[in-house]
Amino acid sequence: MQPHQLTPIRLTYNDTCKTLGITREGLRKLIAKDPEFPKPMKLGTNRQSPVYFDYAELVQWHNNQKHSIQ
């Protein structure tokens, strides 16, 4: 029996970079260049408030990218 593994609901900026295999600068450029890329969610109003991305939106964006290449 395999241990229960949770699917994340949201990913931090750094986890999103790791998941996509790009740098922070690469993610910043991707956000600016691709209007279809999921919008980051900022928790709080401070400049240093953490930024997250919705996991399901990232998966959907990735799947759309795969289909558009084929």
N, C-alpha and C positions, 0 to 999 in steps of 0.2 A: 504494500500500500504506500502510495506516495504522500509526502506531507502536503498539507493544504497550502497552496500558493495564491496570494492575493494579486489581482491585477490593479495597478495604481489608477487612481482617478485623476490625479494631476502629477506633473513632473516639474521639478525645479529647473531653472535655466541650465544649470550644470548637468543635470540628469538628461535633459533634452539634448544637449550637445553630445553627451556620451551615446545616447540612443541613436542619434542620427550620424554619429561618427564625424562630427565637424567641430571646429573650434568655436569659442564664444564670438569671435569676429565673424566667422563664417555664418553663424546663426543670425547675428545682427544684420548682415548683408542679405541673407535669405528673407528675413522678415521685411526688409525695405524693398526688395526686388520682386517678391512673389505675392501678389494680392490674395491668392488662394491659401497662403500659409496661415495656420491658426493664429489668432491674435493672442498675445500674452495677457495674462490676468495679473494685475498688481494687487496685492493684499495690503491695504493701507494707503495713506496719502503722502507719507514721507518719501523722500527721494531714495532712501535706503530700504524701503519696504520690499519684501521678497516678491519675485515674479515667478508665476507658474504657467504651465501650458496644460490644456486638457488632453489627457492621454487618448481618449476616443477620437478627438479631432485630429490629433497627430497621425493616428493609424489610418483614418479615413483619407487624409491628405496624401499619405504615403501610397495607399492603394490607388488613388486617382493618378498619382505620378507614374506608377507602374503601368497602368492601363493606357495612359497617353503616349508612352514610349513605344508600345507594341503596335 
